[in-house]
Amino acid sequence: MDKYKTKASAIKACESLRSNINRETRVPRTFGELVAHYRETELAKNKTPYTIEVYEGYLKTWILSEWKEHRLSDIHAVAVESWLENLPLAHGTRAKLRNLMHVIYNHGIRCRFTGENPITFVRQSAKRGRVPDVLTVAELTKLLSELKEPWRTAIFVASTTGLRVSELLALKWQDFDFTSGQLNLCRGIVRQQIGGMKSEASRKPLPLDAGLADVLLSWRRICPFNQDADYVFGSLEKKGQQPYWPTAGMEDHVRPAAKRAGITKRIGWHTLRHTFGTLVKSQGADVATTQALMRHANVSITMDRYVQAVGEQKRQAQHSVVGLLAPNGPTTLTVPPASC
């Protein structure tokens, strides 16, 4: 306060300081330079390792090869839109590229490197090009009959809860309250990195149907890692310190089993989530109950409040799905666990 006697002198000193800072900091002029600044100051500090890996893949493979040398002021919405339309990618992937460019331009605005974000006006639908495959009850039954543990239980759990694979493989025995019949979700795992749940809605507990509980308890009796703090699907190779890798499970066990069962549909972990949603709806569950069981984040406040009152409907809807598969579930299985 003693150094600057007047407001004018303080403003003059600020302008001088800003000028010095600007001389020392190179202002990004091209999109590539803005990406470099975003990587250094934002991406590495505020994103998970998996998100960083995905973003870097999009940048290196698609975005920078096209836009790296373009000046920020020379990139226009129509040009970006045309570029996206000609990429040999699914609509959803194109939308992710568009959204990443939008984030990077917003970073430039926040840092006062540019005054506008042309990506705001880029139109790119994320609508799927085709309807995702779902399995019928008959196909699920055949698939289960061809699987050995732990993948038989894993597929049964995924098909009767709709869990994302990151949530499924992060399960620990302590997450199950077998007394009250409830599954409490609190973590996810991606590339063996433990993280939080995808959204607030994802953290909502799920009902634990008696039939599903029987399947889980049967697996617990024969699995090598059955203490409360153990992973439900702990890897033998990692001595239970980590769960199995989802890709290895799908490629080495689930898809070969599907082929043996005569299933020609392309199966992935998310196929089971789609299948669960379809089966729930086919059993007469209302929209609110289906959304609650799927734990989708895009639900209005009114719907959220309504969902809180449908606990019994949620439990009955899951019971119906478990009932479809329970006769073929691994409730009495004594097959030795499959190798990693």
URJO-V418915 format. One record per pair of residues at least 12 apart in sequence whose ideal C-beta (glycine too) atoms are under 8 Angstrom apart, sorted by the first residue. I is the first residue (numbers start at 1). J is the second residue. If there is no record, write none. Layout:
<<I:J> <I:J>>
//
This chain:
<<27:113> <28:72> <28:108> <28:113> <29:71> <29:72> <30:68> <30:69> <30:70> <30:71> <30:72> <31:64> <31:67> <31:68> <31:69> <31:70> <31:71> <31:72> <31:75> <31:104> <32:64> <32:67> <32:68> <32:69> <34:72> <34:104> <34:105> <34:107> <34:108> <34:113> <34:114> <35:59> <35:63> <35:64> <35:68> <35:104> <37:107> <37:108> <37:111> <37:113> <38:103> <38:104> <38:107> <38:108> <41:107> <41:111> <42:107> <43:55> <48:190> <48:193> <48:195> <49:191> <49:193> <50:190> <50:191> <50:193> <50:195> <53:191> <55:100> <58:96> <58:97> <58:100> <59:100> <62:87> <62:89> <62:97> <63:97> <63:100> <63:101> <66:83> <67:80> <67:101> <72:105> <72:108> <72:113> <72:114> <73:114> <75:118> <76:118> <77:118> <77:119> <77:120> <77:121> <77:122> <80:98> <80:101> <80:118> <80:119> <80:122> <81:122> <81:123> <81:124> <84:97> <84:98> <84:122> <84:124> <90:128> <90:129> <91:124> <91:125> <91:126> <91:127> <91:128> <91:129> <92:126> <92:128> <94:124> <94:126> <95:124> <95:125> <95:126> <96:126> <98:119> <98:122> <98:124> <101:119> <101:122> <102:117> <102:119> <102:120> <102:122> <105:117> <105:118> <105:119> <132:270> <132:271> <132:274> <133:265> <133:266> <133:267> <133:271> <133:274> <134:271> <134:274> <134:275> <134:278> <135:159> <135:263> <135:265> <135:267> <135:271> <135:272> <135:275> <137:279> <137:324> <137:325> <139:261> <139:263> <139:265> <140:155> <140:159> <140:275> <140:324> <140:325> <141:325> <141:328> <142:261> <142:262> <142:263> <143:155> <143:254> <143:257> <143:258> <143:261> <143:263> <143:267> <144:156> <144:325> <144:328> <144:329> <144:330> <145:261> <145:328> <146:257> <146:258> <146:260> <146:261> <147:253> <147:254> <147:257> <148:253> <148:335> <148:336> <148:337> <148:338> <149:219> <149:222> <149:223> <149:330> <149:333> <149:335> <149:336> <149:337> <149:338> <150:219> <150:223> <150:233> <150:244> <150:337> <150:338> <151:249> <151:253> <151:254> <151:257> <151:338> <152:330> <152:333> <152:335> <153:215> <153:216> <153:218> <153:219> <153:233> <153:330> <154:168> <154:169> <154:233> <154:249> <155:254> <155:272> <156:212> <156:215> <156:325> <156:329> <156:330> <157:171> <157:212> <157:215> <157:216> <158:269> <158:272> <158:273> <158:276> <159:272> <159:275> <159:276> <159:279> <159:321> <159:325> <160:209> <160:212> <160:276> <160:318> <160:321> <160:322> <160:325> <161:183> <161:206> <161:212> <161:276> <161:318> <162:272> <162:273> <162:276> <162:277> <162:280> <162:293> <162:294> <162:295> <163:185> <163:273> <164:188> <164:198> <164:202> <164:269> <164:270> <164:273> <165:246> <165:269> <165:270> <166:188> <166:189> <166:190> <166:198> <166:246> <167:185> <167:187> <167:188> <167:197> <167:202> <168:233> <168:269> <169:189> <169:231> <169:233> <169:243> <169:244> <169:246> <170:187> <170:188> <170:189> <170:194> <170:231> <170:243> <171:231> <171:232> <171:233> <172:228> <172:229> <172:230> <172:231> <172:232> <173:220> <173:226> <173:227> <173:228> <173:229> <173:230> <173:232> <174:228> <174:229> <176:208> <176:213> <176:216> <177:208> <178:208> <178:213> <178:217> <181:207> <181:208> <181:209> <181:210> <181:213> <181:315> <182:205> <182:206> <182:207> <182:208> <183:205> <183:206> <183:207> <183:208> <184:205> <185:197> <185:202> <185:203> <185:204> <185:205> <185:206> <186:203> <189:243> <192:242> <192:245> <198:297> <199:295> <199:297> <200:297> <201:295> <201:296> <201:297> <201:299> <202:295> <202:297> <204:292> <204:295> <206:293> <206:295> <206:314> <206:318> <207:311> <207:314> <207:315> <207:318> <207:319> <209:315> <209:318> <209:319> <209:322> <210:319> <211:319> <211:322> <211:323> <211:326> <211:329> <211:331> <212:318> <212:322> <214:329> <214:331> <215:326> <215:329> <215:330> <215:331> <216:232> <218:330> <218:331> <218:332> <218:333> <219:232> <219:330> <219:333> <220:232> <222:333> <222:334> <222:337> <223:337> <224:236> <224:240> <224:337> <225:240> <231:243> <235:340> <236:337> <236:339> <236:340> <237:339> <237:340> <244:340> <246:269> <248:340> <250:267> <250:268> <250:269> <253:338> <254:267> <255:267> <273:294> <276:293> <276:294> <276:321> <277:290> <277:293> <277:294> <279:320> <279:321> <279:324> <280:293> <280:294> <280:317> <280:318> <280:320> <280:321> <283:317> <283:320> <283:321> <283:324> <284:320> <285:313> <285:317> <285:320> <286:310> <286:313> <288:303> <288:306> <288:307> <288:310> <289:307> <289:310> <289:313> <289:314> <289:317> <290:317> <291:303> <291:307> <292:307> <292:310> <292:314> <293:314> <293:317> <293:318>>
//
